[in-house]
């Protein structure tokens, strides 16, 4: 345990995961005894604890979240920069930045969080029977990653990247793509964080959002203006005070049908 956070160790030593987040400093600035860690977080069966170094030489702040307060788990990756996020039902988010070289560890952390915040769901009659067929190297790689270990993942909505679209200023852009997967208890939304980009602009970010189907209380679909073709609609999933907006270039009919079969209110 880093010296700054050592006083909290007695309450965290039994955690399933206890992870240290190093400071972003040059190697030449590191020396024995230096304050090298920005944060420590822990996960156990009860919830998530985040300790963050306070400004100054000593001290830290603590934030604890029980799993029942979590609306969704999200990971964002942009080359070596990455974020692990807990989207909370009260509407805000708890974010832990990390280096993407630790992605294997953080995948296990995300899986542990998903096992504990998602409510068991025995609703089976609303499951679509046929997967959404698509061809795209990146999104097929994401699908294979989610199916690793034999996990059931059914593609129910796909939007290919590279389609012509328009931004809010009505300038020409191309879509970055979207894939929505259905597991037994979850919806998994995989996108590129922003729904569009310039045609020759390199964009490396991708994002995964895991949410419990049973937690979705309502949804709405905000269509684009009729007079402005090429714009995105927004599928909004409502989990108490948390609003998850998913930009869609085409109507996500199968997702909407799934939610309606489950009795989720459409606003």
C-alpha positions as CSV (number, residue, x, y, z in Angstrom):
1,X,0.0,0.0,0.0
2,X,1.5,3.4,-0.9
3,X,2.5,5.4,2.2
4,X,0.0,8.1,1.6
5,X,-2.9,5.6,1.7
6,X,-1.6,3.2,4.3
7,X,-4.0,4.3,7.0
8,X,-6.9,2.9,4.9
9,X,-5.4,-0.5,4.4
10,X,-7.1,-2.2,7.4
11,X,-10.5,-1.5,5.9
12,X,-9.5,-2.7,2.4
13,X,-7.2,-5.7,2.8
14,X,-10.1,-8.1,2.3
15,X,-11.1,-6.7,-1.1
16,X,-11.2,-8.9,-4.2
17,X,-9.2,-6.3,-6.1
18,X,-7.0,-3.6,-4.6
19,X,-5.4,-1.6,-7.4
20,X,-2.9,1.3,-7.3
21,X,-2.9,4.0,-10.0
22,X,0.5,5.6,-10.5
23,X,1.1,9.3,-11.1
24,X,1.9,10.4,-14.6
25,X,5.5,11.5,-14.1
26,X,8.8,11.1,-16.0
27,X,11.1,8.3,-14.8
28,X,13.8,10.8,-14.1
29,X,11.5,12.5,-11.5
30,X,10.9,9.2,-9.6
31,X,13.1,8.4,-6.6
32,X,13.0,6.1,-3.5
33,X,10.4,7.3,-1.1
34,X,8.6,9.6,-3.6
35,X,4.9,9.9,-3.7
36,X,4.3,7.9,-6.8
37,X,0.6,7.0,-6.7
38,X,-2.4,9.2,-7.6
39,X,-5.1,6.9,-6.4
40,X,-6.0,3.5,-5.0
41,X,-9.3,1.7,-5.5
42,X,-10.8,-1.5,-4.1
43,X,-13.7,-3.7,-5.1
44,X,-15.5,-6.3,-2.9
45,X,-18.9,-7.9,-2.8
46,X,-20.4,-4.7,-1.2
47,X,-19.2,-2.1,-3.5
48,X,-16.4,0.2,-4.8
49,X,-14.0,2.4,-2.8
50,X,-11.9,5.1,-4.4
51,X,-9.0,6.9,-2.5
52,X,-7.6,9.9,-4.3
53,X,-4.5,11.8,-3.3
54,X,-5.3,15.3,-2.0
55,X,-3.4,18.4,-3.0
56,X,-0.3,18.7,-0.9
57,X,2.2,16.4,0.7
58,X,-0.3,14.3,2.8
59,X,-3.9,13.1,2.9
60,X,-6.5,11.7,0.6
61,X,-10.2,11.8,-0.1
62,X,-12.4,8.7,0.0
63,X,-15.5,7.9,-2.0
64,X,-17.5,4.7,-1.4
65,X,-20.3,3.4,-3.7
66,X,-22.5,0.3,-3.1
67,X,-23.3,-1.8,-6.1
68,X,-27.0,-1.0,-5.8
69,X,-26.2,2.7,-6.7
70,X,-24.5,1.8,-10.0
71,X,-26.5,2.2,-13.2
72,X,-23.8,1.1,-15.7
73,X,-20.1,0.2,-16.0
74,X,-18.1,1.9,-18.8
75,X,-14.6,1.6,-20.1
76,X,-13.0,4.1,-22.6
77,X,-9.7,3.5,-24.4
78,X,-7.7,5.9,-26.5
79,X,-4.3,4.3,-27.3
80,X,-2.5,4.4,-24.0
81,X,-5.0,6.6,-22.2
82,X,-8.0,4.8,-20.7
83,X,-10.8,5.4,-18.2
84,X,-12.8,3.0,-16.0
85,X,-16.2,4.6,-15.1
86,X,-19.1,3.8,-12.8
87,X,-22.2,5.6,-14.0
88,X,-24.3,6.1,-10.9
89,X,-28.1,6.1,-10.6
90,X,-28.1,9.5,-9.0
91,X,-26.9,10.9,-12.3
92,X,-23.1,11.5,-12.0
93,X,-20.1,9.2,-12.6
94,X,-17.1,8.0,-10.8
95,X,-14.0,7.9,-13.1
96,X,-10.6,6.3,-12.7
97,X,-8.0,7.1,-15.3
98,X,-5.4,4.4,-16.0
99,X,-2.8,3.4,-18.6
100,X,-4.1,1.0,-21.2
101,X,-1.2,-1.4,-20.8
102,X,-3.2,-2.5,-17.7
103,X,-6.2,-3.4,-19.9
104,X,-6.1,-7.1,-19.0
105,X,-6.3,-6.3,-15.3
106,X,-9.0,-3.7,-15.8
107,X,-11.1,-6.2,-17.9
108,X,-11.1,-8.4,-14.8
109,X,-12.1,-5.4,-12.7
110,X,-14.9,-4.5,-15.0
111,X,-16.1,-8.2,-15.1
112,X,-16.2,-8.2,-11.3
113,X,-18.2,-5.0,-11.2
114,X,-20.6,-6.3,-13.8
115,X,-21.3,-9.5,-11.8
116,X,-22.2,-7.5,-8.7
117,X,-24.1,-4.4,-9.9
118,X,-26.3,-6.2,-12.5
119,X,-29.6,-7.5,-11.2
120,X,-30.4,-11.2,-12.0
121,X,-32.9,-11.4,-14.8
122,X,-35.1,-14.4,-15.6
123,X,-37.0,-12.6,-18.4
124,X,-36.3,-14.8,-21.5
125,X,-39.4,-14.5,-23.7
126,X,-38.3,-11.2,-25.1
127,X,-34.9,-12.4,-26.4
128,X,-34.5,-12.0,-30.2
129,X,-33.8,-15.2,-32.0
130,X,-31.6,-14.1,-34.8
131,X,-28.3,-12.1,-34.6
132,X,-27.8,-8.9,-36.5
133,X,-25.5,-9.8,-39.4
134,X,-22.6,-7.4,-40.1
135,X,-19.1,-7.3,-41.6
136,X,-16.6,-4.9,-40.0
137,X,-13.2,-5.8,-38.8
138,X,-13.1,-3.5,-35.7
139,X,-16.6,-4.4,-34.4
140,X,-16.2,-8.1,-35.1
141,X,-13.0,-7.9,-33.0
142,X,-15.1,-6.2,-30.2
143,X,-17.7,-8.9,-30.5
144,X,-15.1,-11.7,-30.3
145,X,-13.6,-10.0,-27.2
146,X,-17.0,-9.9,-25.5
147,X,-17.6,-13.6,-26.3
148,X,-14.2,-14.6,-24.9
149,X,-14.7,-17.5,-22.5
150,X,-18.0,-18.6,-24.1
151,X,-20.1,-15.7,-22.9
152,X,-23.4,-15.4,-24.7
153,X,-23.6,-12.1,-26.7
154,X,-26.2,-11.5,-29.4
155,X,-25.8,-8.6,-31.8
156,X,-29.1,-6.8,-32.0
157,X,-28.2,-3.5,-33.6
158,X,-25.3,-2.5,-35.9
159,X,-24.4,0.7,-37.7
160,X,-21.4,0.5,-40.0
161,X,-18.7,3.2,-39.9
162,X,-18.0,5.4,-42.9
163,X,-21.6,6.5,-43.8
164,X,-22.1,10.2,-44.8
165,X,-23.7,12.3,-42.1
166,X,-23.9,15.9,-40.8
167,X,-22.9,17.6,-37.6
168,X,-24.9,20.2,-35.7
169,X,-23.4,22.9,-37.9
170,X,-24.6,20.9,-40.9
171,X,-21.0,20.1,-42.1
172,X,-20.3,16.9,-43.8
173,X,-18.9,14.1,-41.6
174,X,-18.8,10.3,-41.6
175,X,-20.2,7.9,-39.0
176,X,-17.9,6.0,-36.6
177,X,-20.2,3.0,-36.1
178,X,-22.2,1.4,-33.3
179,X,-22.8,-2.1,-32.1
180,X,-25.3,-3.1,-29.4
181,X,-25.1,-6.6,-27.9
182,X,-27.6,-8.5,-25.7
183,X,-26.5,-10.9,-23.1
184,X,-28.7,-12.8,-20.6
185,X,-28.8,-9.8,-18.2
186,X,-27.2,-6.9,-20.0
187,X,-27.1,-4.6,-22.9
188,X,-23.6,-3.9,-24.1
189,X,-23.1,-0.7,-26.1
190,X,-19.9,-0.5,-28.1
191,X,-19.1,2.8,-29.9
192,X,-16.2,5.1,-30.7
193,X,-17.3,7.7,-28.1
194,X,-18.2,10.3,-30.7
195,X,-20.6,9.3,-33.4
196,X,-19.0,11.1,-36.3
197,X,-15.6,12.3,-37.5
198,X,-14.0,14.1,-40.4
199,X,-13.4,11.8,-43.4
200,X,-9.5,11.8,-43.1
201,X,-9.3,12.4,-39.4
202,X,-7.6,9.5,-37.4
203,X,-9.7,8.4,-34.5
204,X,-8.6,5.7,-32.1
205,X,-11.0,5.9,-29.2
206,X,-13.5,3.2,-28.4
207,X,-16.0,2.8,-25.5
208,X,-17.9,0.0,-24.0
209,X,-20.9,0.5,-21.7
210,X,-22.5,-2.4,-19.8
211,X,-26.0,-1.8,-18.2
212,X,-28.4,-4.1,-16.5
213,X,-31.6,-4.7,-18.5
214,X,-33.6,-5.0,-15.4
215,X,-32.6,-1.6,-14.2
216,X,-33.9,0.3,-17.3
217,X,-37.0,2.1,-16.1
218,X,-38.0,4.0,-19.3
219,X,-36.7,5.1,-22.7
220,X,-37.3,7.7,-25.3
221,X,-36.3,8.1,-28.9
222,X,-35.5,11.7,-30.0
223,X,-35.7,11.8,-33.8
224,X,-33.5,14.2,-35.9
225,X,-35.2,17.2,-37.4
226,X,-37.3,16.3,-40.4
227,X,-35.8,19.2,-42.4
228,X,-32.2,18.1,-41.7
229,X,-31.3,14.8,-43.3
230,X,-28.1,13.0,-42.3
231,X,-28.4,13.8,-38.6
232,X,-28.5,11.4,-35.6
233,X,-31.4,10.4,-33.5
234,X,-30.8,9.7,-29.8
235,X,-32.0,6.6,-28.0
236,X,-32.1,7.6,-24.3
237,X,-32.2,4.8,-21.7
238,X,-33.3,6.0,-18.2
239,X,-32.1,4.4,-15.0
240,X,-33.4,6.5,-12.2
241,X,-31.6,9.8,-12.5
242,X,-29.0,8.5,-15.0
243,X,-29.7,9.2,-18.6
244,X,-27.7,7.1,-21.2
245,X,-27.9,8.8,-24.6
246,X,-27.0,6.6,-27.6
247,X,-26.6,8.4,-30.9
248,X,-28.1,6.3,-33.7
249,X,-28.0,6.9,-37.4
250,X,-30.8,4.5,-38.1
251,X,-33.7,3.5,-35.9
252,X,-32.8,0.8,-33.4
253,X,-36.0,-1.2,-34.0
254,X,-34.8,-4.4,-32.3
255,X,-33.6,-2.6,-29.2
256,X,-36.9,-0.8,-28.9
257,X,-38.9,-4.0,-29.5
258,X,-36.9,-5.7,-26.8
259,X,-37.6,-2.9,-24.3
260,X,-41.3,-2.8,-25.2
261,X,-41.7,-6.6,-24.7
262,X,-40.1,-6.2,-21.3
263,X,-42.7,-3.6,-20.3
264,X,-40.3,-0.6,-20.2
265,X,-42.2,2.6,-20.5
266,X,-41.7,4.7,-23.6
267,X,-41.7,8.4,-22.9
